[in-house]
Amino acid sequence: MDVLADRILVADGAMGTMLQAADLTLDDFDGREGCNEILNVTRPDVVRGVHDAYLAAGADCVETNTFGANLANLAEYDIPHRTVSCPRV
């Protein structure tokens, strides 16, 4: 069944805002203050907690905090090697 034919789906909200509200330390960011993307590796429990909160509030779908997971942004944190280039199809 195509759920979109029956109703509007509700997506999650501001991941960054929710992460900023968490009680995180510089160690949680692996010394890379402001690099929310690193939390997927260092504190997946916090990322999962944000997802759980949105799902509990009624969201149908959630996205993770990969907004800045790109070569240029991660280069600012000296971790550009953590990206993988995908060939164009």
MMTF fields as JSON, N, C-alpha, C and O atoms, coordinates in Angstrom:
{
  "mmtfVersion": "1.0.0",
  "mmtfProducer": "UNKNOWN",
  "numBonds": 355,
  "numAtoms": 356,
  "numGroups": 89,
  "numChains": 1,
  "numModels": 1,
  "chainsPerModel": [1],
  "groupsPerChain": [89],
  "chainIdList": ["A"],
  "bondAtomList": [4, 2, 8, 6, 12, 10, 16, 14, 20, 18, 24, 22, 28, 26, 32, 30, 36, 34, 40, 38, 44, 42, 48, 46, 52, 50, 56, 54, 60, 58, 64, 62, 68, 66, 72, 70, 76, 74, 80, 78, 84, 82, 88, 86, 92, 90, 96, 94, 100, 98, 104, 102, 108, 106, 112, 110, 116, 114, 120, 118, 124, 122, 128, 126, 132, 130, 136, 134, 140, 138, 144, 142, 148, 146, 152, 150, 156, 154, 160, 158, 164, 162, 168, 166, 172, 170, 176, 174, 180, 178, 184, 182, 188, 186, 192, 190, 196, 194, 200, 198, 204, 202, 208, 206, 212, 210, 216, 214, 220, 218, 224, 222, 228, 226, 232, 230, 236, 234, 240, 238, 244, 242, 248, 246, 252, 250, 256, 254, 260, 258, 264, 262, 268, 266, 272, 270, 276, 274, 280, 278, 284, 282, 288, 286, 292, 290, 296, 294, 300, 298, 304, 302, 308, 306, 312, 310, 316, 314, 320, 318, 324, 322, 328, 326, 332, 330, 336, 334, 340, 338, 344, 342, 348, 346, 352, 350],
  "bondOrderList": [1, 1, 1, 1, 1, 1, 1, 1, 1, 1, 1, 1, 1, 1, 1, 1, 1, 1, 1, 1, 1, 1, 1, 1, 1, 1, 1, 1, 1, 1, 1, 1, 1, 1, 1, 1, 1, 1, 1, 1, 1, 1, 1, 1, 1, 1, 1, 1, 1, 1, 1, 1, 1, 1, 1, 1, 1, 1, 1, 1, 1, 1, 1, 1, 1, 1, 1, 1, 1, 1, 1, 1, 1, 1, 1, 1, 1, 1, 1, 1, 1, 1, 1, 1, 1, 1, 1, 1],
  "groupList": [{"groupName": "MET", "atomNameList": ["N", "CA", "C", "O"], "elementList": ["N", "C", "C", "O"], "formalChargeList": [0, 0, 0, 0], "bondAtomList": [1, 0, 2, 1, 3, 2], "bondOrderList": [1, 1, 2], "singleLetterCode": "M", "chemCompType": "L-PEPTIDE LINKING"}, {"groupName": "ASP", "atomNameList": ["N", "CA", "C", "O"], "elementList": ["N", "C", "C", "O"], "formalChargeList": [0, 0, 0, 0], "bondAtomList": [1, 0, 2, 1, 3, 2], "bondOrderList": [1, 1, 2], "singleLetterCode": "D", "chemCompType": "L-PEPTIDE LINKING"}, {"groupName": "VAL", "atomNameList": ["N", "CA", "C", "O"], "elementList": ["N", "C", "C", "O"], "formalChargeList": [0, 0, 0, 0], "bondAtomList": [1, 0, 2, 1, 3, 2], "bondOrderList": [1, 1, 2], "singleLetterCode": "V", "chemCompType": "L-PEPTIDE LINKING"}, {"groupName": "LEU", "atomNameList": ["N", "CA", "C", "O"], "elementList": ["N", "C", "C", "O"], "formalChargeList": [0, 0, 0, 0], "bondAtomList": [1, 0, 2, 1, 3, 2], "bondOrderList": [1, 1, 2], "singleLetterCode": "L", "chemCompType": "L-PEPTIDE LINKING"}, {"groupName": "ALA", "atomNameList": ["N", "CA", "C", "O"], "elementList": ["N", "C", "C", "O"], "formalChargeList": [0, 0, 0, 0], "bondAtomList": [1, 0, 2, 1, 3, 2], "bondOrderList": [1, 1, 2], "singleLetterCode": "A", "chemCompType": "L-PEPTIDE LINKING"}, {"groupName": "ARG", "atomNameList": ["N", "CA", "C", "O"], "elementList": ["N", "C", "C", "O"], "formalChargeList": [0, 0, 0, 0], "bondAtomList": [1, 0, 2, 1, 3, 2], "bondOrderList": [1, 1, 2], "singleLetterCode": "R", "chemCompType": "L-PEPTIDE LINKING"}, {"groupName": "ILE", "atomNameList": ["N", "CA", "C", "O"], "elementList": ["N", "C", "C", "O"], "formalChargeList": [0, 0, 0, 0], "bondAtomList": [1, 0, 2, 1, 3, 2], "bondOrderList": [1, 1, 2], "singleLetterCode": "I", "chemCompType": "L-PEPTIDE LINKING"}, {"groupName": "GLY", "atomNameList": ["N", "CA", "C", "O"], "elementList": ["N", "C", "C", "O"], "formalChargeList": [0, 0, 0, 0], "bondAtomList": [1, 0, 2, 1, 3, 2], "bondOrderList": [1, 1, 2], "singleLetterCode": "G", "chemCompType": "PEPTIDE LINKING"}, {"groupName": "THR", "atomNameList": ["N", "CA", "C", "O"], "elementList": ["N", "C", "C", "O"], "formalChargeList": [0, 0, 0, 0], "bondAtomList": [1, 0, 2, 1, 3, 2], "bondOrderList": [1, 1, 2], "singleLetterCode": "T", "chemCompType": "L-PEPTIDE LINKING"}, {"groupName": "GLN", "atomNameList": ["N", "CA", "C", "O"], "elementList": ["N", "C", "C", "O"], "formalChargeList": [0, 0, 0, 0], "bondAtomList": [1, 0, 2, 1, 3, 2], "bondOrderList": [1, 1, 2], "singleLetterCode": "Q", "chemCompType": "L-PEPTIDE LINKING"}, {"groupName": "PHE", "atomNameList": ["N", "CA", "C", "O"], "elementList": ["N", "C", "C", "O"], "formalChargeList": [0, 0, 0, 0], "bondAtomList": [1, 0, 2, 1, 3, 2], "bondOrderList": [1, 1, 2], "singleLetterCode": "F", "chemCompType": "L-PEPTIDE LINKING"}, {"groupName": "GLU", "atomNameList": ["N", "CA", "C", "O"], "elementList": ["N", "C", "C", "O"], "formalChargeList": [0, 0, 0, 0], "bondAtomList": [1, 0, 2, 1, 3, 2], "bondOrderList": [1, 1, 2], "singleLetterCode": "E", "chemCompType": "L-PEPTIDE LINKING"}, {"groupName": "CYS", "atomNameList": ["N", "CA", "C", "O"], "elementList": ["N", "C", "C", "O"], "formalChargeList": [0, 0, 0, 0], "bondAtomList": [1, 0, 2, 1, 3, 2], "bondOrderList": [1, 1, 2], "singleLetterCode": "C", "chemCompType": "L-PEPTIDE LINKING"}, {"groupName": "ASN", "atomNameList": ["N", "CA", "C", "O"], "elementList": ["N", "C", "C", "O"], "formalChargeList": [0, 0, 0, 0], "bondAtomList": [1, 0, 2, 1, 3, 2], "bondOrderList": [1, 1, 2], "singleLetterCode": "N", "chemCompType": "L-PEPTIDE LINKING"}, {"groupName": "PRO", "atomNameList": ["N", "CA", "C", "O"], "elementList": ["N", "C", "C", "O"], "formalChargeList": [0, 0, 0, 0], "bondAtomList": [1, 0, 2, 1, 3, 2], "bondOrderList": [1, 1, 2], "singleLetterCode": "P", "chemCompType": "L-PEPTIDE LINKING"}, {"groupName": "HIS", "atomNameList": ["N", "CA", "C", "O"], "elementList": ["N", "C", "C", "O"], "formalChargeList": [0, 0, 0, 0], "bondAtomList": [1, 0, 2, 1, 3, 2], "bondOrderList": [1, 1, 2], "singleLetterCode": "H", "chemCompType": "L-PEPTIDE LINKING"}, {"groupName": "TYR", "atomNameList": ["N", "CA", "C", "O"], "elementList": ["N", "C", "C", "O"], "formalChargeList": [0, 0, 0, 0], "bondAtomList": [1, 0, 2, 1, 3, 2], "bondOrderList": [1, 1, 2], "singleLetterCode": "Y", "chemCompType": "L-PEPTIDE LINKING"}, {"groupName": "SER", "atomNameList": ["N", "CA", "C", "O"], "elementList": ["N", "C", "C", "O"], "formalChargeList": [0, 0, 0, 0], "bondAtomList": [1, 0, 2, 1, 3, 2], "bondOrderList": [1, 1, 2], "singleLetterCode": "S", "chemCompType": "L-PEPTIDE LINKING"}],
  "groupTypeList": [0, 1, 2, 3, 4, 1, 5, 6, 3, 2, 4, 1, 7, 4, 0, 7, 8, 0, 3, 9, 4, 4, 1, 3, 8, 3, 1, 1, 10, 1, 7, 5, 11, 7, 12, 13, 11, 6, 3, 13, 2, 8, 5, 14, 1, 2, 2, 5, 7, 2, 15, 1, 4, 16, 3, 4, 4, 7, 4, 1, 12, 2, 11, 8, 13, 8, 10, 7, 4, 13, 3, 4, 13, 3, 4, 11, 16, 1, 6, 14, 15, 5, 8, 2, 17, 12, 14, 5, 2],
  "groupIdList": [1, 2, 3, 4, 5, 6, 7, 8, 9, 10, 11, 12, 13, 14, 15, 16, 17, 18, 19, 20, 21, 22, 23, 24, 25, 26, 27, 28, 29, 30, 31, 32, 33, 34, 35, 36, 37, 38, 39, 40, 41, 42, 43, 44, 45, 46, 47, 48, 49, 50, 51, 52, 53, 54, 55, 56, 57, 58, 59, 60, 61, 62, 63, 64, 65, 66, 67, 68, 69, 70, 71, 72, 73, 74, 75, 76, 77, 78, 79, 80, 81, 82, 83, 84, 85, 86, 87, 88, 89],
  "secStructList": [7, 7, 2, 2, 2, 2, 1, 7, 7, 7, 5, 7, 7, 7, 2, 2, 2, 2, 2, 2, 2, 1, 7, 7, 7, 6, 6, 6, 6, 6, 6, 7, 6, 6, 7, 4, 4, 4, 2, 2, 2, 2, 7, 2, 2, 2, 2, 2, 2, 2, 2, 2, 2, 2, 2, 2, 6, 6, 7, 1, 5, 7, 7, 7, 1, 7, 6, 6, 7, 1, 2, 2, 2, 2, 2, 6, 6, 6, 7, 4, 4, 4, 7, 7, 7, 7, 7, 7, 7],
  "xCoordList": [0.846, 0.0, 0.887, 1.883, 0.527, 1.274, 0.695, -0.353, 1.395, 0.893, 0.734, -0.128, 1.546, 1.44, 0.121, -0.322, -0.496, -1.783, -2.899, -3.969, -2.643, -3.657, -3.528, -4.527, -2.281, -2.101, -0.753, 0.104, -0.596, 0.67, 1.591, 1.173, 2.834, 3.822, 4.465, 4.663, 4.785, 5.422, 6.886, 7.208, 7.768, 9.206, 9.699, 8.995, 10.908, 11.518, 11.803, 11.487, 12.394, 12.653, 14.127, 14.915, 14.486, 15.832, 16.806, 16.9, 17.519, 18.493, 19.567, 19.896, 20.116, 21.184, 20.751, 21.506, 19.553, 19.026, 18.888, 19.215, 18.407, 18.268, 19.639, 19.794, 20.625, 21.963, 22.577, 23.264, 22.338, 22.868, 22.245, 22.87, 21.037, 20.359, 20.857, 20.616, 21.553, 22.09, 23.286, 23.96, 23.534, 24.639, 25.916, 26.324, 26.538, 27.703, 28.974, 28.954, 30.075, 31.373, 32.242, 31.886, 33.368, 34.319, 34.797, 35.061, 34.909, 35.288, 34.249, 34.597, 32.971, 31.927, 32.111, 31.755, 32.67, 32.93, 34.328, 34.788, 35.0, 36.355, 37.282, 38.183, 37.039, 37.867, 37.536, 38.239, 36.486, 36.099, 34.798, 33.731, 34.904, 33.733, 32.877, 33.374, 31.591, 30.65, 30.484, 29.642, 31.262, 31.165, 30.11, 30.429, 28.852, 27.757, 27.839, 27.395, 28.405, 28.475, 29.315, 29.045, 30.313, 31.182, 30.421, 30.835, 29.304, 28.507, 27.918, 27.589, 27.777, 27.318, 28.286, 27.891, 29.542, 30.577, 30.841, 30.919, 30.979, 31.383, 30.223, 30.414, 29.026, 27.869, 26.597, 25.616, 26.628, 25.43, 24.208, 23.075, 24.431, 23.309, 22.561, 21.337, 23.29, 22.662, 21.87, 20.744, 22.451, 21.76, 20.494, 19.429, 20.618, 19.453, 18.394, 17.198, 18.823, 17.889, 17.078, 15.889, 17.718, 17.0, 15.98, 14.837, 16.396, 15.465, 14.284, 13.131, 14.575, 13.51, 12.531, 11.323, 13.056, 12.192, 11.257, 10.076, 11.776, 10.925, 9.886, 8.731, 10.284, 9.324, 8.261, 7.087, 8.658, 7.692, 6.718, 5.573, 7.172, 6.321, 5.397, 4.557, 5.555, 4.655, 5.248, 4.525, 6.546, 7.169, 7.086, 7.223, 6.862, 6.836, 8.224, 8.507, 9.078, 10.415, 11.414, 11.074, 12.652, 13.723, 14.944, 15.155, 15.734, 17.006, 18.103, 17.851, 19.301, 20.383, 21.097, 20.745, 22.085, 22.762, 23.958, 25.107, 23.672, 24.746, 24.738, 25.316, 24.09, 24.015, 25.4, 25.591, 26.363, 27.711, 28.699, 29.91, 28.195, 29.094, 29.53, 29.115, 30.374, 30.896, 32.369, 32.851, 33.061, 34.502, 34.886, 35.787, 34.22, 34.586, 34.378, 35.25, 33.242, 32.959, 33.883, 34.433, 34.054, 34.899, 36.368, 37.147, 36.76, 38.142, 38.404, 39.528, 37.378, 37.536, 37.856, 38.415, 37.503, 37.779, 38.955, 39.184, 39.689, 40.857, 40.511, 41.315, 39.324, 38.945, 38.288, 37.289, 38.844, 38.216, 38.303, 37.518, 39.255, 39.422, 38.234, 38.146, 37.328, 36.175, 35.027, 33.954, 35.254, 34.242, 34.638, 35.806, 33.662, 33.899, 33.229, 32.048, 33.975, 33.394, 32.697, 33.234, 31.508, 30.747, 30.776, 30.589, 31.005, 31.025, 29.632, 28.63, 29.589, 28.298, 27.81, 28.588, 26.544, 25.938, 25.492, 24.958],
  "yCoordList": [-1.182, 0.0, 1.239, 1.297, 2.214, 3.46, 4.435, 5.041, 4.572, 5.403, 6.86, 7.561, 7.32, 8.706, 8.979, 10.125, 7.941, 8.111, 8.298, 8.816, 7.879, 7.927, 9.124, 9.623, 9.588, 10.668, 11.352, 10.881, 12.445, 13.179, 12.54, 12.24, 12.341, 11.826, 12.984, 14.065, 12.746, 13.758, 13.378, 12.267, 14.321, 14.087, 14.71, 15.488, 14.355, 14.889, 16.377, 16.971, 16.966, 18.404, 18.739, 18.126, 19.684, 20.253, 19.377, 19.484, 18.523, 17.633, 18.433, 18.132, 19.443, 20.24, 20.905, 20.938, 21.427, 22.08, 21.079, 21.381, 19.901, 18.858, 18.429, 18.21, 18.307, 17.921, 19.007, 18.707, 20.262, 21.359, 21.381, 21.853, 20.883, 20.845, 19.697, 19.685, 18.732, 17.601, 18.076, 19.041, 17.4, 17.756, 17.065, 16.037, 17.641, 17.029, 17.777, 18.982, 17.043, 17.627, 17.655, 17.078, 18.323, 18.352, 16.942, 16.634, 16.094, 14.697, 13.976, 13.134, 14.308, 13.695, 14.022, 13.231, 15.195, 15.636, 15.239, 15.716, 14.376, 13.938, 15.142, 15.145, 16.174, 17.371, 18.31, 19.298, 18.02, 18.821, 19.555, 19.173, 20.601, 21.35, 21.793, 22.386, 21.494, 21.893, 20.907, 21.11, 19.847, 18.853, 17.813, 16.718, 18.184, 17.287, 15.936, 14.925, 15.921, 14.678, 13.612, 12.422, 14.001, 13.032, 12.283, 11.205, 12.857, 12.201, 10.881, 10.028, 10.695, 9.399, 8.291, 7.133, 8.641, 7.671, 7.671, 6.612, 8.864, 8.956, 8.795, 8.264, 9.239, 9.175, 8.767, 9.51, 7.576, 7.143, 7.045, 7.133, 6.863, 6.804, 8.138, 8.159, 9.241, 10.562, 10.779, 11.275, 10.412, 10.548, 9.691, 10.138, 8.472, 7.58, 8.163, 8.038, 8.793, 9.409, 10.52, 10.671, 11.292, 12.341, 11.703, 12.153, 10.659, 9.949, 9.407, 9.567, 8.769, 8.195, 9.268, 9.035, 10.446, 11.538, 11.997, 12.245, 12.112, 12.518, 11.442, 11.763, 10.181, 9.109, 9.064, 8.836, 9.277, 9.299, 10.47, 10.386, 11.552, 12.727, 12.573, 13.436, 11.469, 11.204, 11.29, 11.148, 11.52, 11.556, 10.175, 9.152, 10.165, 8.914, 8.517, 7.336, 9.505, 9.227, 10.206, 11.334, 9.739, 10.557, 10.486, 9.509, 11.542, 11.575, 11.762, 12.241, 11.387, 11.564, 12.884, 13.633, 13.159, 14.451, 14.433, 14.537, 14.301, 14.275, 15.514, 15.503, 16.576, 17.803, 18.286, 18.692, 18.241, 18.713, 17.601, 17.813, 16.413, 15.289, 15.336, 14.518, 16.309, 16.456, 16.852, 17.263, 16.725, 16.949, 18.324, 18.436, 19.359, 20.723, 20.948, 21.5, 20.53, 20.746, 19.925, 20.45, 18.659, 17.816, 18.199, 17.92, 18.826, 19.328, 20.416, 20.556, 21.188, 22.215, 21.611, 22.284, 20.354, 19.645, 18.676, 17.835, 18.803, 17.948, 16.464, 15.607, 16.172, 14.772, 14.551, 13.839, 15.155, 14.953, 13.506, 13.073, 12.763, 11.359, 10.497, 9.329, 11.054, 10.294, 10.321, 9.779, 10.955, 10.931, 9.892, 9.522, 9.434, 8.479, 9.025, 9.371, 9.101, 9.55, 8.391, 7.288, 8.657, 7.641, 7.984, 9.143, 6.996, 7.279, 7.64, 7.136, 8.527, 8.865, 7.701, 6.994, 7.528, 6.423, 6.924, 6.155],
  "zCoordList": [0.0, 0.0, 0.0, 0.721, -0.8, -0.868, 0.159, -0.062, 1.28, 2.374, 1.958, 2.487, 1.025, 0.56, -0.16, -0.239, -0.676, -1.327, -0.298, -0.62, 0.923, 1.972, 2.911, 3.428, 3.131, 4.098, 3.905, 3.158, 4.58, 4.567, 5.605, 6.723, 5.223, 6.17, 6.916, 6.361, 8.171, 9.01, 9.185, 9.606, 8.854, 8.998, 10.3, 10.944, 10.664, 11.881, 11.72, 10.689, 12.732, 12.728, 12.731, 12.01, 13.52, 13.535, 14.324, 15.547, 13.622, 14.261, 14.98, 16.127, 14.327, 14.93, 16.221, 17.193, 16.233, 17.432, 18.571, 19.719, 18.247, 19.275, 19.801, 21.002, 18.928, 19.38, 20.247, 21.224, 19.901, 20.705, 22.094, 23.043, 22.222, 23.515, 24.387, 25.594, 23.782, 24.547, 25.379, 25.019, 26.468, 27.357, 26.862, 27.403, 25.828, 25.194, 25.571, 25.823, 25.604, 25.92, 24.669, 23.642, 24.762, 23.654, 23.32, 22.157, 24.325, 24.08, 23.226, 22.398, 23.427, 22.614, 21.137, 20.264, 20.873, 19.501, 19.029, 17.991, 19.777, 19.433, 19.272, 18.433, 20.102, 20.056, 18.91, 18.699, 18.174, 16.999, 17.292, 16.812, 18.079, 18.514, 17.33, 16.373, 17.415, 16.378, 15.248, 14.374, 15.242, 14.166, 14.546, 15.009, 14.339, 14.708, 14.012, 14.555, 12.813, 12.043, 12.74, 12.576, 13.504, 14.184, 15.269, 15.694, 15.718, 16.758, 16.29, 17.115, 14.976, 14.464, 14.842, 14.978, 15.01, 15.36, 16.866, 17.489, 17.444, 18.852, 19.821, 20.916, 19.451, 20.354, 19.601, 19.572, 18.993, 18.268, 19.172, 18.698, 20.468, 21.407, 21.466, 21.597, 21.369, 21.392, 20.107, 20.146, 18.981, 17.689, 17.7, 17.273, 18.185, 18.277, 19.213, 18.95, 20.292, 21.219, 20.573, 20.853, 19.713, 18.985, 18.047, 17.962, 17.351, 16.467, 17.257, 16.855, 18.379, 19.211, 19.677, 19.719, 20.029, 20.489, 19.371, 19.614, 18.153, 17.033, 16.711, 16.433, 16.748, 16.49, 17.577, 17.286, 18.824, 19.928, 19.787, 20.231, 19.174, 18.968, 17.765, 17.507, 17.026, 15.916, 14.531, 13.546, 14.427, 13.096, 12.45, 13.12, 11.153, 10.395, 9.902, 9.701, 9.711, 9.193, 9.806, 10.164, 9.914, 10.467, 9.559, 8.841, 9.612, 8.892, 9.929, 11.034, 9.571, 10.521, 10.279, 9.368, 11.087, 11.065, 10.119, 10.548, 8.84, 7.844, 6.96, 5.873, 7.413, 6.633, 6.205, 5.059, 7.124, 6.825, 6.534, 6.599, 6.213, 5.931, 4.478, 3.657, 4.182, 2.829, 2.918, 3.974, 1.82, 1.792, 2.323, 3.155, 1.858, 2.262, 3.757, 4.428, 4.275, 5.693, 6.588, 7.556, 6.276, 7.128, 7.012, 7.924, 5.919, 5.803, 6.832, 7.312, 7.176, 8.206, 9.57, 10.436, 9.756, 11.012, 10.873, 11.743, 9.784, 9.493, 9.391, 9.758, 8.896, 8.691, 7.314, 7.215, 6.258, 4.943, 4.475, 3.632, 5.019, 4.636, 5.088, 4.709, 5.886, 6.365, 5.367, 5.632, 4.211, 3.149, 2.113, 1.996, 1.374, 0.297, -0.951, -0.929, -2.028, -3.29, -3.968, -4.062, -4.432, -5.15, -6.635, -7.008, -7.476, -8.92, -9.399, -8.891, -10.391, -10.998, -11.832, -12.472, -11.808, -12.575, -13.926, -14.725]
}
